[in-house]
C-alpha cells in the first residue's frame, strides 16, 4: 500500500481503528508482562532472603 501523506498512513485505508487498536493492546500486554515479571522477581528474591537469614532461636 502506498500512502500519499501521513494522514493516509494513520488512516490505514479505513482500518485504523483495528490496526492501531491491535497495536495498543499488544504493547499494553507487553508492558504488563514486564511489570509482572519484575514483581515476581522481587517476591522470589524476598523469599530467598527470608529462607537464608539466620533464625533467632532462644536457648533455654
C-alpha positions in Angstrom: 0.0 0.0 0.0 1.4 3.4 -0.9 0.3 6.4 1.1 0.4 9.9 -0.4 0.6 11.7 3.0 0.8 11.0 6.7 -2.9 11.2 7.3 -3.5 8.4 4.8 -0.9 6.3 6.6 -2.6 6.9 10.0 -6.0 6.1 8.5 -4.7 2.8 7.3 -7.1 2.6 4.4 -10.1 2.8 6.7 -8.9 0.1 9.1 -7.1 2.5 11.5 -9.2 1.5 14.5 -8.4 -2.2 14.1 -4.7 -1.7 13.3 -3.9 0.9 15.9 -6.2 -0.7 18.5 -4.4 -4.0 18.0 -1.0 -2.4 18.4 -2.2 -0.7 21.5 -3.4 -3.9 23.0 -0.2 -5.7 22.2 2.0 -3.0 23.7 -0.2 -2.9 26.8 0.2 -6.6 27.3 3.9 -6.5 26.7 4.2 -3.7 29.3 2.1 -5.6 31.7 4.2 -8.7 31.3 7.4 -6.7 32.1 5.8 -5.3 35.2 4.5 -8.7 36.3 7.9 -10.4 35.8 9.6 -7.6 37.8 7.1 -8.0 40.6 7.6 -11.8 40.6 11.4 -11.4 40.7 11.1 -9.1 43.7 8.9 -11.6 45.5 11.2 -14.5 44.8 14.2 -12.6 46.0 12.4 -11.7 49.2 11.5 -15.3 49.7 15.2 -16.4 49.2 16.4 -13.7 51.7 13.8 -14.9 54.2 15.0 -18.5 53.9 18.7 -17.6 54.1 18.5 -15.3 57.1 19.7 -16.9 60.4 16.9 -17.8 62.7 17.0 -16.3 66.2 16.4 -19.2 68.5 16.5 -18.7 72.2 18.4 -21.4 74.1 16.6 -22.4 77.2 
